[in-house]
Amino acid sequence: MRRLNAMGVLLLVGLAMPGCKQKEVLTQVGDINLAGCEVPAGMTREAAEKVECADSEPAAAPEASAIVARVEATPVAAAANASALAAVATNLEAGQAVALDAEVIKVAILARAAQDGGSEYTDARKSVGGDLDGDGTVDVAVLYSLEGAAGGNGSVGYLAAFVRASGQLKLVDTATLSGSAQALKLKDGAVHLKLLSLGMDDSACCPSVEEDAIYVLHGNKWLQVQVQP
């Protein structure tokens, strides 16, 4: 701050002395008040003494982390955080359940392939989810084929039933199909298939006779239902 000149000191001291009847003198450029703060020119003594120093540091703003902490502590923010965490947990559980279902199905097909001596043609696999046994849970019907089963050159189709117990899938039955399955759907608890069978003039590789097949799960066993014409 600019050094106080003698004229300014004498002026302010004179103004501060009680009992003086001299004419009110206004401040000039370079004057400072008793608090040591520079005051603008043209102010009365009373107004000059109320001036605060311009270089006083402003109060520090609250840190961003403190603001965030206060926001997160509010009931609305806490509820939002809880909902977000619950959604993440639900998604993780759903992803884990899908991965576990896929592993159960894969292991069951590999076991059947080892039993019958074939290998799965994975591109032909189809599956559909729904209630197969009437307990209200989502079961899975899987249609797949094994090539070279029983030492042959063709492929054999299978329909596997996986029911859900205690949240996990379990293979309960597998039916060997009479033809090559082309379509799979679930309606009212029954599995509907489109099969291609060998006609009289068909070679072993190329079945051409189309037929419908319906299977229902009864007592954890596949039963083929007669299709009504």
Secondary structure, DSSP 8 states (H G I E B T S, - for coil): -----HHHHHHHHHHHSTT---------TT-B-TTS-B--TT--HHHHHT---TT--------HHHHHHHHHTSHHHHHHHHHHHHHHHHHHHHHHHHHHHHHHHHHHHHHHHHHHT-EE-GGG-EEEEE-SSSSSS-EEEEEEEEETGGG-SSEEEEEEEEEEETTEEEEEEEEE-SSEEEEEEEETTEEEEEEEE--TT--TT---EEEEEEEEEETTEEEEE----
